[in-house]
Amino acid sequence: MKIAALTLLTLVGTTSLAAADTPFELGARVGGYGFRRETAPDHAWTECRMNGFGMFGGKQLRGPLFVEAGLDLYSSVEGEPGDLPIDRTSGLLSTAIGARTHLTKRLRGYAQLGGGLELSRVSVPYGDSRIRDDKAMPEGFFGIGLDIRVGEQTTLGSSFRTLLMGNFDYDPARLDMSQGWVAAPSAGEVFDATPDVATQVQFYLRREL
């Protein structure tokens, strides 16, 4: 019994030490996301398209588990005719937990679940001025990805995420000033966010420290 107990304690201590010795990871990424265009025949994910970049850090836990935290900056690109002419700049603060598995010696796949906060500055043109607002909205996501080791401590990869986040469903025609007596809509009316689903693709470089 004493030998078994000592063996168990040794294994636990070795596992804890191995987890503590796991290096931190730091990376940079670029990507874009968009909401589904319900009026399009193919339901393309091109509504309120956003492009940007970010930084992230992570730490391997026991077994296949890992945690990650990131900060990403995104800005809107020009939409299609008839879209709400929105100028949207967003900072995404996120944390996630995931699991990795080795597919080959250098290739790994993973899945992760996370959430965070979107801090956005939004505006639309109205006559010679703009209607502006600042928003703080929760966001969540599920993602999968692949990465390949290209050096002793460096990996390249890509990820695909499904996001649940705020979107603005406002009729662009209501911004028309052809009737000068019409009062300008309030920021609360234009930027009344509702939960919507978006898809995101990212490419990244990660290095163990």
Backbone as JSON Lines, residues from 0, in Angstrom:
{"i":0,"aa":"M","n":[0.83,-1.2,0.0],"ca":[0.0,0.0,0.0],"c":[0.87,1.26,0.0]}
{"i":1,"aa":"K","n":[1.91,1.25,0.81],"ca":[2.79,2.42,0.86],"c":[3.47,2.65,-0.49]}
{"i":2,"aa":"I","n":[3.88,1.53,-1.13],"ca":[4.53,1.67,-2.43],"c":[3.55,2.24,-3.46]}
{"i":3,"aa":"A","n":[2.3,1.76,-3.44],"ca":[1.29,2.25,-4.37],"c":[1.0,3.72,-4.15]}
{"i":4,"aa":"A","n":[0.92,4.12,-2.87],"ca":[0.65,5.52,-2.55],"c":[1.8,6.41,-3.02]}
{"i":5,"aa":"L","n":[3.04,5.95,-2.78],"ca":[4.19,6.73,-3.21],"c":[4.23,6.85,-4.74]}
{"i":6,"aa":"T","n":[3.87,5.77,-5.42],"ca":[3.85,5.79,-6.88],"c":[2.82,6.78,-7.4]}
{"i":7,"aa":"L","n":[1.62,6.77,-6.77],"ca":[0.55,7.69,-7.17],"c":[0.96,9.13,-6.96]}
{"i":8,"aa":"L","n":[1.56,9.42,-5.8],"ca":[2.01,10.78,-5.52],"c":[3.07,11.24,-6.51]}
{"i":9,"aa":"T","n":[3.95,10.31,-6.89],"ca":[5.0,10.64,-7.85],"c":[4.41,10.98,-9.22]}
{"i":10,"aa":"L","n":[3.39,10.19,-9.65],"ca":[2.75,10.43,-10.94],"c":[2.02,11.77,-10.95]}
{"i":11,"aa":"V","n":[1.29,12.07,-9.86],"ca":[0.57,13.33,-9.76],"c":[1.54,14.5,-9.8]}
{"i":12,"aa":"G","n":[2.62,14.37,-9.04],"ca":[3.61,15.43,-9.0],"c":[4.28,15.64,-10.34]}
{"i":13,"aa":"T","n":[4.54,14.55,-11.06],"ca":[5.15,14.66,-12.38],"c":[4.22,15.33,-13.37]}
{"i":14,"aa":"T","n":[2.93,14.97,-13.32],"ca":[1.94,15.58,-14.22],"c":[1.79,17.06,-13.96]}
{"i":15,"aa":"S","n":[1.73,17.44,-12.68],"ca":[1.6,18.85,-12.33],"c":[2.81,19.64,-12.78]}
{"i":16,"aa":"L","n":[4.01,19.05,-12.63],"ca":[5.22,19.72,-13.04],"c":[5.26,19.9,-14.55]}
{"i":17,"aa":"A","n":[4.79,18.87,-15.27],"ca":[4.78,18.94,-16.73],"c":[3.84,20.06,-17.19]}
{"i":18,"aa":"A","n":[2.67,20.17,-16.51],"ca":[1.72,21.22,-16.87],"c":[2.31,22.6,-16.58]}
{"i":19,"aa":"A","n":[3.02,22.71,-15.44],"ca":[3.61,23.99,-15.07],"c":[4.73,24.38,-16.03]}
{"i":20,"aa":"D","n":[5.42,23.37,-16.62],"ca":[6.52,23.64,-17.53],"c":[6.07,23.93,-18.95]}
{"i":21,"aa":"T","n":[4.79,23.76,-19.24],"ca":[4.28,24.02,-20.58],"c":[4.45,25.5,-20.91]}
{"i":22,"aa":"P","n":[5.07,25.82,-22.05],"ca":[5.32,27.23,-22.37],"c":[4.05,27.98,-22.72]}
{"i":23,"aa":"F","n":[4.1,29.29,-22.52],"ca":[3.02,30.15,-23.0],"c":[3.16,30.3,-24.51]}
{"i":24,"aa":"E","n":[2.06,30.66,-25.14],"ca":[2.04,30.88,-26.59],"c":[1.57,32.3,-26.88]}
{"i":25,"aa":"L","n":[2.16,32.9,-27.89],"ca":[1.78,34.25,-28.31],"c":[1.66,34.26,-29.82]}
{"i":26,"aa":"G","n":[0.61,34.93,-30.33],"ca":[0.43,34.91,-31.77],"c":[-0.23,36.17,-32.3]}
{"i":27,"aa":"A","n":[-0.22,36.29,-33.62],"ca":[-0.88,37.38,-34.34],"c":[-1.75,36.76,-35.42]}
{"i":28,"aa":"R","n":[-2.87,37.43,-35.73],"ca":[-3.8,36.86,-36.7],"c":[-4.48,37.96,-37.51]}
{"i":29,"aa":"V","n":[-4.93,37.6,-38.7],"ca":[-5.72,38.48,-39.56],"c":[-6.95,37.7,-40.01]}
{"i":30,"aa":"G","n":[-8.01,38.42,-40.35],"ca":[-9.2,37.71,-40.79],"c":[-10.35,38.64,-41.07]}
{"i":31,"aa":"G","n":[-11.51,38.04,-41.23],"ca":[-12.71,38.81,-41.49],"c":[-13.95,38.01,-41.13]}
{"i":32,"aa":"Y","n":[-15.06,38.72,-40.96],"ca":[-16.32,38.04,-40.7],"c":[-17.47,38.82,-41.31]}
{"i":33,"aa":"G","n":[-18.61,38.16,-41.45],"ca":[-19.79,38.8,-41.99],"c":[-21.04,38.06,-41.56]}
{"i":34,"aa":"F","n":[-22.15,38.77,-41.58],"ca":[-23.44,38.18,-41.23],"c":[-24.14,37.65,-42.49]}
{"i":35,"aa":"R","n":[-25.06,36.72,-42.29],"ca":[-25.74,36.13,-43.44],"c":[-26.71,37.13,-44.05]}
{"i":36,"aa":"R","n":[-26.66,37.23,-45.39],"ca":[-27.54,38.13,-46.13],"c":[-28.82,37.35,-46.48]}
{"i":37,"aa":"E","n":[-29.87,37.56,-45.71],"ca":[-31.08,36.77,-45.88],"c":[-31.79,37.04,-47.2]}
{"i":38,"aa":"T","n":[-31.58,38.21,-47.79],"ca":[-32.26,38.55,-49.04],"c":[-31.54,37.99,-50.26]}
{"i":39,"aa":"A","n":[-30.32,37.51,-50.11],"ca":[-29.57,36.99,-51.26],"c":[-30.01,35.56,-51.57]}
{"i":40,"aa":"P","n":[-30.04,35.18,-52.86],"ca":[-30.45,33.83,-53.23],"c":[-29.59,32.74,-52.59]}
{"i":41,"aa":"D","n":[-28.28,33.01,-52.47],"ca":[-27.37,32.02,-51.89],"c":[-27.12,32.23,-50.4]}
{"i":42,"aa":"H","n":[-27.82,33.21,-49.8],"ca":[-27.66,33.52,-48.38],"c":[-26.18,33.72,-48.01]}
{"i":43,"aa":"A","n":[-25.47,34.46,-48.85],"ca":[-24.05,34.68,-48.62],"c":[-23.82,35.42,-47.31]}
{"i":44,"aa":"W","n":[-22.64,35.18,-46.71],"ca":[-22.3,35.79,-45.43],"c":[-21.54,37.09,-45.69]}
{"i":45,"aa":"T","n":[-22.23,38.06,-46.33],"ca":[-21.57,39.29,-46.76],"c":[-22.19,40.54,-46.16]}
{"i":46,"aa":"E","n":[-23.17,40.4,-45.3],"ca":[-23.78,41.58,-44.69],"c":[-22.87,42.13,-43.59]}
{"i":47,"aa":"C","n":[-22.68,43.45,-43.58],"ca":[-21.81,44.12,-42.6],"c":[-20.45,43.43,-42.5]}
{"i":48,"aa":"R","n":[-19.78,43.31,-43.65],"ca":[-18.47,42.66,-43.67],"c":[-17.46,43.47,-42.87]}
{"i":49,"aa":"M","n":[-16.65,42.75,-42.08],"ca":[-15.65,43.36,-41.22],"c":[-14.31,42.67,-41.46]}
{"i":50,"aa":"N","n":[-13.24,43.46,-41.6],"ca":[-11.88,42.92,-41.73],"c":[-11.02,43.48,-40.6]}
{"i":51,"aa":"G","n":[-10.01,42.7,-40.19],"ca":[-9.15,43.2,-39.12],"c":[-8.03,42.26,-38.76]}
{"i":52,"aa":"F","n":[-7.42,42.55,-37.62],"ca":[-6.26,41.79,-37.14],"c":[-6.29,41.77,-35.62]}
{"i":53,"aa":"G","n":[-5.45,40.93,-35.03],"ca":[-5.44,40.85,-33.58],"c":[-4.22,40.14,-33.04]}
{"i":54,"aa":"M","n":[-4.14,40.12,-31.72],"ca":[-3.1,39.41,-30.98],"c":[-3.79,38.45,-30.01]}
{"i":55,"aa":"F","n":[-3.13,37.32,-29.72],"ca":[-3.7,36.38,-28.78],"c":[-2.58,35.65,-28.04]}
{"i":56,"aa":"G","n":[-2.93,35.15,-26.87],"ca":[-1.99,34.37,-26.08],"c":[-2.7,33.15,-25.53]}
{"i":57,"aa":"G","n":[-1.93,32.1,-25.28],"ca":[-2.54,30.87,-24.8],"c":[-1.62,30.1,-23.87]}
{"i":58,"aa":"K","n":[-2.21,29.07,-23.27],"ca":[-1.47,28.22,-22.34],"c":[-2.04,26.8,-22.42]}
{"i":59,"aa":"Q","n":[-1.15,25.83,-22.6],"ca":[-1.56,24.44,-22.62],"c":[-1.88,23.97,-21.2]}
{"i":60,"aa":"L","n":[-3.02,23.29,-21.04],"ca":[-3.39,22.7,-19.76],"c":[-3.07,21.21,-19.8]}
{"i":61,"aa":"R","n":[-3.64,20.46,-18.88],"ca":[-3.39,19.02,-18.87],"c":[-4.05,18.35,-20.06]}
{"i":62,"aa":"G","n":[-3.39,17.34,-20.59],"ca":[-3.95,16.59,-21.7],"c":[-4.1,17.46,-22.93]}
{"i":63,"aa":"P","n":[-5.22,17.34,-23.64],"ca":[-5.41,18.1,-24.88],"c":[-5.94,19.52,-24.66]}
{"i":64,"aa":"L","n":[-6.28,19.89,-23.44],"ca":[-6.95,21.17,-23.19],"c":[-5.98,22.35,-23.24]}
{"i":65,"aa":"F","n":[-6.5,23.49,-23.69],"ca":[-5.73,24.73,-23.68],"c":[-6.69,25.9,-23.5]}
{"i":66,"aa":"V","n":[-6.16,27.02,-23.04],"ca":[-6.94,28.25,-22.9],"c":[-6.3,29.33,-23.75]}
{"i":67,"aa":"E","n":[-7.13,30.32,-24.11],"ca":[-6.67,31.38,-25.0],"c":[-7.39,32.68,-24.68]}
{"i":68,"aa":"A","n":[-6.69,33.78,-24.81],"ca":[-7.29,35.11,-24.67],"c":[-6.8,35.97,-25.83]}
{"i":69,"aa":"G","n":[-7.7,36.83,-26.36],"ca":[-7.31,37.61,-27.52],"c":[-7.92,39.0,-27.53]}
{"i":70,"aa":"L","n":[-7.29,39.87,-28.3],"ca":[-7.78,41.22,-28.57],"c":[-7.68,41.44,-30.06]}
{"i":71,"aa":"D","n":[-8.83,41.72,-30.71],"ca":[-8.88,41.91,-32.15],"c":[-9.54,43.24,-32.48]}
{"i":72,"aa":"L","n":[-9.06,43.89,-33.53],"ca":[-9.61,45.16,-33.99],"c":[-10.15,44.97,-35.4]}
{"i":73,"aa":"Y","n":[-11.42,45.32,-35.61],"ca":[-12.08,45.13,-36.91],"c":[-12.74,46.43,-37.34]}
{"i":74,"aa":"S","n":[-12.85,46.61,-38.65],"ca":[-13.56,47.76,-39.21],"c":[-14.36,47.31,-40.42]}
{"i":75,"aa":"S","n":[-15.47,47.98,-40.67],"ca":[-16.36,47.59,-41.75],"c":[-15.79,47.97,-43.11]}
{"i":76,"aa":"V","n":[-16.19,47.21,-44.12],"ca":[-15.83,47.51,-45.5],"c":[-17.09,47.94,-46.23]}
{"i":77,"aa":"E","n":[-16.93,48.54,-47.41],"ca":[-18.07,49.06,-48.15],"c":[-19.04,47.93,-48.51]}
{"i":78,"aa":"G","n":[-20.3,48.15,-48.22],"ca":[-21.3,47.13,-48.48],"c":[-21.9,47.24,-49.88]}
{"i":79,"aa":"E","n":[-22.93,46.45,-50.12],"ca":[-23.6,46.44,-51.41],"c":[-24.68,47.53,-51.44]}
{"i":80,"aa":"P","n":[-25.11,47.92,-52.66],"ca":[-26.19,48.91,-52.76],"c":[-27.43,48.45,-52.0]}
{"i":81,"aa":"G","n":[-28.02,49.36,-51.24],"ca":[-29.18,49.01,-50.43],"c":[-28.86,48.62,-49.01]}
{"i":82,"aa":"D","n":[-27.56,48.41,-48.7],"ca":[-27.18,48.11,-47.32],"c":[-27.24,49.36,-46.45]}
{"i":83,"aa":"L","n":[-27.4,49.16,-45.16],"ca":[-27.28,50.27,-44.23],"c":[-25.85,50.82,-44.34]}
{"i":84,"aa":"P","n":[-25.66,52.12,-44.65],"ca":[-24.32,52.66,-44.88],"c":[-23.58,52.89,-43.56]}
{"i":85,"aa":"I","n":[-23.29,51.81,-42.88],"ca":[-22.74,51.9,-41.53],"c":[-21.21,51.91,-41.55]}
{"i":86,"aa":"D","n":[-20.65,52.75,-40.71],"ca":[-19.21,52.75,-40.45],"c":[-19.04,52.16,-39.05]}
{"i":87,"aa":"R","n":[-18.45,50.98,-38.97],"ca":[-18.39,50.24,-37.7],"c":[-16.94,49.85,-37.4]}
{"i":88,"aa":"T","n":[-16.45,50.29,-36.26],"ca":[-15.12,49.92,-35.79],"c":[-15.28,49.2,-34.46]}
{"i":89,"aa":"S","n":[-14.72,48.0,-34.36],"ca":[-14.98,47.17,-33.19],"c":[-13.69,46.61,-32.61]}
{"i":90,"aa":"G","n":[-13.64,46.57,-31.28],"ca":[-12.61,45.85,-30.56],"c":[-13.24,44.63,-29.9]}
{"i":91,"aa":"L","n":[-12.71,43.45,-30.18],"ca":[-13.26,42.2,-29.65],"c":[-12.33,41.66,-28.57]}
{"i":92,"aa":"L","n":[-12.81,41.59,-27.35],"ca":[-12.08,40.99,-26.23],"c":[-12.66,39.6,-26.01]}
{"i":93,"aa":"S","n":[-11.82,38.57,-26.07],"ca":[-12.35,37.21,-26.01],"c":[-11.47,36.29,-25.18]}
{"i":94,"aa":"T","n":[-12.1,35.28,-24.59],"ca":[-11.41,34.17,-23.93],"c":[-12.04,32.89,-24.42]}
{"i":95,"aa":"A","n":[-11.27,31.8,-24.41],"ca":[-11.79,30.54,-24.92],"c":[-11.07,29.38,-24.26]}
{"i":96,"aa":"I","n":[-11.72,28.22,-24.25],"ca":[-11.11,26.97,-23.85],"c":[-11.28,25.99,-25.0]}
{"i":97,"aa":"G","n":[-10.29,25.17,-25.24],"ca":[-10.36,24.26,-26.37],"c":[-9.59,22.98,-26.13]}
{"i":98,"aa":"A","n":[-9.62,22.11,-27.13],"ca":[-8.91,20.84,-27.07],"c":[-8.21,20.61,-28.41]}
{"i":99,"aa":"R","n":[-6.96,20.16,-28.35],"ca":[-6.17,19.89,-29.55],"c":[-5.9,18.39,-29.7]}
{"i":100,"aa":"T","n":[-5.7,17.98,-30.93],"ca":[-5.29,16.6,-31.19],"c":[-4.3,16.59,-32.35]}
{"i":101,"aa":"H","n":[-3.33,15.68,-32.3],"ca":[-2.34,15.55,-33.37],"c":[-2.92,14.69,-34.48]}
{"i":102,"aa":"L","n":[-2.92,15.24,-35.69],"ca":[-3.35,14.48,-36.87],"c":[-2.16,13.8,-37.54]}
{"i":103,"aa":"T","n":[-1.03,14.49,-37.57],"ca":[0.25,13.93,-38.0],"c":[1.31,14.48,-37.04]}
{"i":104,"aa":"K","n":[2.56,14.22,-37.33],"ca":[3.63,14.69,-36.46],"c":[3.64,16.22,-36.36]}
{"i":105,"aa":"R","n":[3.36,16.9,-37.47],"ca":[3.42,18.36,-37.49],"c":[2.06,19.03,-37.56]}
{"i":106,"aa":"L","n":[1.02,18.28,-37.93],"ca":[-0.29,18.86,-38.16],"c":[-1.21,18.58,-36.97]}
{"i":107,"aa":"R","n":[-1.89,19.63,-36.46],"ca":[-2.83,19.48,-35.35],"c":[-4.17,20.1,-35.71]}
{"i":108,"aa":"G","n":[-5.22,19.52,-35.17],"ca":[-6.54,20.09,-35.28],"c":[-7.06,20.43,-33.9]}
{"i":109,"aa":"Y","n":[-8.02,21.34,-33.83],"ca":[-8.55,21.72,-32.52],"c":[-9.97,22.25,-32.65]}
{"i":110,"aa":"A","n":[-10.66,22.27,-31.53],"ca":[-11.97,22.9,-31.42],"c":[-11.96,23.74,-30.15]}
{"i":111,"aa":"Q","n":[-12.71,24.85,-30.17],"ca":[-12.73,25.71,-29.0],"c":[-14.08,26.39,-28.86]}
{"i":112,"aa":"L","n":[-14.38,26.77,-27.63],"ca":[-15.62,27.44,-27.28],"c":[-15.26,28.67,-26.46]}
{"i":113,"aa":"G","n":[-15.82,29.82,-26.82],"ca":[-15.42,31.03,-26.11],"c":[-16.47,32.11,-26.14]}
{"i":114,"aa":"G","n":[-16.11,33.23,-25.55],"ca":[-17.01,34.37,-25.5],"c":[-16.25,35.6,-25.06]}
{"i":115,"aa":"G","n":[-16.95,36.72,-25.05],"ca":[-16.28,37.96,-24.67],"c":[-17.16,39.16,-24.87]}
{"i":116,"aa":"L","n":[-16.53,40.27,-25.21],"ca":[-17.21,41.56,-25.3],"c":[-16.77,42.28,-26.56]}
{"i":117,"aa":"E","n":[-17.74,42.85,-27.27],"ca":[-17.45,43.69,-28.43],"c":[-17.7,45.15,-28.06]}
{"i":118,"aa":"L","n":[-16.7,45.97,-28.21],"ca":[-16.81,47.42,-27.99],"c":[-16.76,48.09,-29.35]}
{"i":119,"aa":"S","n":[-17.86,48.73,-29.75],"ca":[-17.98,49.26,-31.11],"c":[-18.29,50.75,-31.11]}
{"i":120,"aa":"R","n":[-17.74,51.42,-32.09],"ca":[-18.1,52.8,-32.41],"c":[-18.74,52.76,-33.79]}
{"i":121,"aa":"V","n":[-19.99,53.21,-33.89],"ca":[-20.75,53.08,-35.13],"c":[-21.32,54.44,-35.53]}
{"i":122,"aa":"S","n":[-21.47,54.63,-36.84],"ca":[-22.08,55.85,-37.34],"c":[-22.66,55.6,-38.72]}
{"i":123,"aa":"V","n":[-23.66,56.42,-39.08],"ca":[-24.25,56.41,-40.42],"c":[-24.44,57.85,-40.86]}
{"i":124,"aa":"P","n":[-24.36,58.13,-42.17],"ca":[-24.56,59.51,-42.64],"c":[-26.02,59.89,-42.58]}
{"i":125,"aa":"Y","n":[-26.26,61.15,-42.23],"ca":[-27.62,61.7,-42.26],"c":[-27.51,63.16,-42.67]}
{"i":126,"aa":"G","n":[-27.82,63.42,-43.94],"ca":[-27.66,64.77,-44.46],"c":[-26.19,65.17,-44.46]}
{"i":127,"aa":"D","n":[-25.89,66.31,-43.9],"ca":[-24.51,66.8,-43.83],"c":[-23.81,66.36,-42.54]}
{"i":128,"aa":"S","n":[-24.46,65.58,-41.73],"ca":[-23.86,65.15,-40.47],"c":[-23.93,63.62,-40.37]}
{"i":129,"aa":"R","n":[-23.67,63.1,-39.21],"ca":[-23.72,61.66,-38.99],"c":[-24.43,61.38,-37.67]}
{"i":130,"aa":"I","n":[-25.09,60.24,-37.62],"ca":[-25.68,59.73,-36.37],"c":[-24.68,58.74,-35.8]}
{"i":131,"aa":"R","n":[-24.27,58.94,-34.55],"ca":[-23.19,58.15,-33.96],"c":[-23.66,57.5,-32.65]}
{"i":132,"aa":"D","n":[-22.95,56.41,-32.3],"ca":[-23.22,55.77,-31.03],"c":[-22.03,54.88,-30.66]}
{"i":133,"aa":"D","n":[-21.9,54.61,-29.37],"ca":[-20.92,53.65,-28.86],"c":[-21.67,52.5,-28.22]}
{"i":134,"aa":"K","n":[-21.25,51.27,-28.53],"ca":[-21.97,50.09,-28.08],"c":[-21.02,49.14,-27.36]}
{"i":135,"aa":"A","n":[-21.55,48.46,-26.35],"ca":[-20.84,47.36,-25.68],"c":[-21.78,46.15,-25.74]}
{"i":136,"aa":"M","n":[-21.38,45.1,-26.47],"ca":[-22.26,43.97,-26.73],"c":[-21.54,42.65,-26.46]}
{"i":137,"aa":"P","n":[-22.22,41.7,-25.85],"ca":[-21.6,40.38,-25.62],"c":[-21.47,39.61,-26.93]}
{"i":138,"aa":"E","n":[-20.53,38.7,-26.97],"ca":[-20.37,37.83,-28.13],"c":[-19.91,36.46,-27.65]}
{"i":139,"aa":"G","n":[-20.28,35.44,-28.41],"ca":[-19.84,34.07,-28.14],"c":[-19.49,33.39,-29.44]}
{"i":140,"aa":"F","n":[-18.73,32.31,-29.37],"ca":[-18.34,31.63,-30.61],"c":[-17.97,30.17,-30.36]}
{"i":141,"aa":"F","n":[-18.07,29.4,-31.44],"ca":[-17.52,28.05,-31.5],"c":[-16.61,27.99,-32.7]}
{"i":142,"aa":"G","n":[-15.42,27.44,-32.54],"ca":[-14.47,27.43,-33.64],"c":[-13.74,26.11,-33.79]}
{"i":143,"aa":"I","n":[-13.27,25.87,-35.0],"ca":[-12.4,24.73,-35.3],"c":[-11.22,25.26,-36.09]}
{"i":144,"aa":"G","n":[-10.1,24.55,-36.06],"ca":[-8.93,25.03,-36.77],"c":[-7.9,23.96,-37.01]}
{"i":145,"aa":"L","n":[-6.93,24.3,-37.83],"ca":[-5.78,23.46,-38.14],"c":[-4.52,24.3,-38.05]}
{"i":146,"aa":"D","n":[-3.44,23.73,-37.54],"ca":[-2.16,24.41,-37.61],"c":[-1.05,23.41,-37.89]}
{"i":147,"aa":"I","n":[0.02,23.91,-38.5],"ca":[1.15,23.08,-38.87],"c":[2.42,23.7,-38.3]}
{"i":148,"aa":"R","n":[3.25,22.86,-37.71],"ca":[4.51,23.33,-37.13],"c":[5.51,23.56,-38.24]}
{"i":149,"aa":"V","n":[6.03,24.79,-38.33],"ca":[7.0,25.15,-39.36],"c":[8.38,25.39,-38.78]}
{"i":150,"aa":"G","n":[8.51,25.32,-37.48],"ca":[9.78,25.48,-36.79],"c":[9.7,24.83,-35.44]}
{"i":151,"aa":"E","n":[10.78,24.86,-34.7],"ca":[10.8,24.21,-33.4],"c":[9.76,24.79,-32.45]}
{"i":152,"aa":"Q","n":[9.51,26.08,-32.55],"ca":[8.55,26.74,-31.66],"c":[7.5,27.56,-32.4]}
{"i":153,"aa":"T","n":[7.39,27.4,-33.71],"ca":[6.52,28.25,-34.52],"c":[5.52,27.41,-35.29]}
{"i":154,"aa":"T","n":[4.27,27.89,-35.33],"ca":[3.23,27.23,-36.11],"c":[2.46,28.26,-36.93]}
{"i":155,"aa":"L","n":[1.96,27.81,-38.07],"ca":[1.06,28.57,-38.92],"c":[-0.29,27.86,-38.94]}
{"i":156,"aa":"G","n":[-1.38,28.62,-38.98],"ca":[-2.67,27.96,-38.95],"c":[-3.79,28.82,-39.44]}
{"i":157,"aa":"S","n":[-4.97,28.23,-39.5],"ca":[-6.19,28.94,-39.86],"c":[-7.33,28.39,-39.02]}
{"i":158,"aa":"S","n":[-8.35,29.22,-38.82],"ca":[-9.49,28.81,-38.01],"c":[-10.78,29.3,-38.65]}
{"i":159,"aa":"F","n":[-11.85,28.6,-38.35],"ca":[-13.18,28.97,-38.8],"c":[-14.06,29.04,-37.56]}
{"i":160,"aa":"R","n":[-14.74,30.18,-37.4],"ca":[-15.59,30.37,-36.22],"c":[-17.01,30.73,-36.63]}
{"i":161,"aa":"T","n":[-17.96,30.25,-35.85],"ca":[-19.34,30.7,-35.93],"c":[-19.58,31.6,-34.73]}
{"i":162,"aa":"L","n":[-19.95,32.86,-34.99],"ca":[-20.09,33.86,-33.95],"c":[-21.56,34.16,-33.69]}
{"i":163,"aa":"L","n":[-21.89,34.41,-32.44],"ca":[-23.19,34.95,-32.06],"c":[-22.92,36.32,-31.46]}
{"i":164,"aa":"M","n":[-23.38,37.38,-32.15],"ca":[-23.04,38.73,-31.74],"c":[-24.11,39.71,-32.22]}
{"i":165,"aa":"G","n":[-23.96,40.97,-31.86],"ca":[-24.95,41.97,-32.18],"c":[-24.88,42.45,-33.63]}
{"i":166,"aa":"N","n":[-26.05,42.65,-34.23],"ca":[-26.13,43.22,-35.57],"c":[-27.27,44.24,-35.59]}
{"i":167,"aa":"F","n":[-27.23,45.15,-36.57],"ca":[-28.19,46.25,-36.62],"c":[-29.13,46.06,-37.8]}
{"i":168,"aa":"D","n":[-30.41,45.86,-37.51],"ca":[-31.43,45.64,-38.52],"c":[-32.27,46.92,-38.64]}
{"i":169,"aa":"Y","n":[-31.81,47.81,-39.49],"ca":[-32.46,49.11,-39.66],"c":[-32.61,49.4,-41.14]}
{"i":170,"aa":"D","n":[-33.77,49.88,-41.55],"ca":[-34.07,50.15,-42.95],"c":[-33.28,51.38,-43.43]}
{"i":171,"aa":"P","n":[-32.39,51.23,-44.41],"ca":[-31.61,52.38,-44.89],"c":[-32.5,53.51,-45.41]}
{"i":172,"aa":"A","n":[-33.71,53.16,-45.92],"ca":[-34.6,54.2,-46.47],"c":[-35.02,55.2,-45.41]}
{"i":173,"aa":"R","n":[-34.99,54.78,-44.15],"ca":[-35.4,55.69,-43.08],"c":[-34.36,56.78,-42.83]}
{"i":174,"aa":"L","n":[-33.2,56.69,-43.46],"ca":[-32.19,57.73,-43.36],"c":[-32.31,58.75,-44.47]}
{"i":175,"aa":"D","n":[-33.27,58.56,-45.37],"ca":[-33.47,59.47,-46.5],"c":[-34.0,60.82,-46.0]}
{"i":176,"aa":"M","n":[-33.32,61.91,-46.42],"ca":[-33.73,63.26,-45.99],"c":[-34.49,64.0,-47.08]}
{"i":177,"aa":"S","n":[-35.1,63.28,-48.02],"ca":[-35.81,63.95,-49.12],"c":[-36.96,64.8,-48.6]}
{"i":178,"aa":"Q","n":[-37.52,64.42,-47.47],"ca":[-38.56,65.23,-46.83],"c":[-37.92,65.93,-45.64]}
{"i":179,"aa":"G","n":[-37.58,67.21,-45.85],"ca":[-36.78,67.92,-44.87],"c":[-37.44,68.09,-43.52]}
{"i":180,"aa":"W","n":[-38.76,67.96,-43.44],"ca":[-39.43,68.16,-42.17],"c":[-39.33,66.94,-41.26]}
{"i":181,"aa":"V","n":[-38.88,65.83,-41.8],"ca":[-38.81,64.6,-41.0],"c":[-37.67,64.72,-40.0]}
{"i":182,"aa":"A","n":[-37.98,64.45,-38.74],"ca":[-36.95,64.52,-37.69],"c":[-35.95,63.38,-37.87]}
{"i":183,"aa":"A","n":[-34.71,63.65,-37.53],"ca":[-33.67,62.62,-37.63],"c":[-33.96,61.49,-36.66]}
{"i":184,"aa":"P","n":[-33.77,60.23,-37.1],"ca":[-33.96,59.11,-36.18],"c":[-32.91,59.16,-35.08]}
{"i":185,"aa":"S","n":[-33.26,58.67,-33.92],"ca":[-32.32,58.67,-32.81],"c":[-31.3,57.55,-32.97]}
{"i":186,"aa":"A","n":[-30.15,57.71,-32.29],"ca":[-29.12,56.67,-32.33],"c":[-29.65,55.35,-31.77]}
{"i":187,"aa":"G","n":[-30.54,55.45,-30.78],"ca":[-31.11,54.25,-30.21],"c":[-31.96,53.47,-31.19]}
{"i":188,"aa":"E","n":[-32.62,54.18,-32.13],"ca":[-33.42,53.52,-33.16],"c":[-32.52,52.86,-34.21]}
{"i":189,"aa":"V","n":[-31.53,53.6,-34.68],"ca":[-30.67,53.09,-35.75],"c":[-29.81,51.94,-35.24]}
{"i":190,"aa":"F","n":[-29.27,52.08,-34.05],"ca":[-28.31,51.1,-33.54],"c":[-28.91,50.27,-32.41]}
{"i":191,"aa":"D","n":[-30.1,49.75,-32.66],"ca":[-30.75,48.82,-31.74],"c":[-30.3,47.41,-32.1]}
{"i":192,"aa":"A","n":[-29.26,46.92,-31.43],"ca":[-28.64,45.64,-31.8],"c":[-29.49,44.46,-31.37]}
{"i":193,"aa":"T","n":[-29.52,43.44,-32.24],"ca":[-30.18,42.18,-31.93],"c":[-29.19,41.05,-32.18]}
{"i":194,"aa":"P","n":[-29.32,39.92,-31.48],"ca":[-28.39,38.8,-31.68],"c":[-28.49,38.25,-33.11]}
{"i":195,"aa":"D","n":[-27.35,37.99,-33.71],"ca":[-27.3,37.46,-35.07],"c":[-26.08,36.55,-35.18]}
{"i":196,"aa":"V","n":[-26.09,35.71,-36.21],"ca":[-25.01,34.75,-36.42],"c":[-24.11,35.24,-37.55]}
{"i":197,"aa":"A","n":[-22.8,35.19,-37.33],"ca":[-21.81,35.54,-38.34],"c":[-20.8,34.41,-38.47]}
{"i":198,"aa":"T","n":[-20.11,34.38,-39.6],"ca":[-19.02,33.42,-39.78],"c":[-17.71,34.18,-39.94]}
{"i":199,"aa":"Q","n":[-16.64,33.6,-39.41],"ca":[-15.34,34.27,-39.38],"c":[-14.24,33.3,-39.81]}
{"i":200,"aa":"V","n":[-13.32,33.79,-40.62],"ca":[-12.13,33.04,-41.02],"c":[-10.91,33.84,-40.6]}
{"i":201,"aa":"Q","n":[-9.93,33.16,-39.98],"ca":[-8.71,33.82,-39.54],"c":[-7.49,32.99,-39.95]}
{"i":202,"aa":"F","n":[-6.38,33.69,-40.16],"ca":[-5.09,33.05,-40.41],"c":[-4.11,33.61,-39.38]}
{"i":203,"aa":"Y","n":[-3.27,32.75,-38.83],"ca":[-2.44,33.19,-37.72],"c":[-1.04,32.58,-37.73]}
{"i":204,"aa":"L","n":[-0.16,33.26,-37.0],"ca":[1.18,32.79,-36.71],"c":[1.31,32.75,-35.19]}
{"i":205,"aa":"R","n":[1.71,31.6,-34.65],"ca":[1.83,31.44,-33.2],"c":[3.22,30.92,-32.86]}
{"i":206,"aa":"R","n":[3.75,31.42,-31.72],"ca":[5.08,31.0,-31.28],"c":[5.07,30.69,-29.79]}
{"i":207,"aa":"E","n":[5.73,29.61,-29.43],"ca":[5.89,29.25,-28.02],"c":[7.0,30.1,-27.41]}
{"i":208,"aa":"L","n":[6.76,30.6,-26.2],"ca":[7.74,31.48,-25.54],"c":[8.61,30.69,-24.57]}
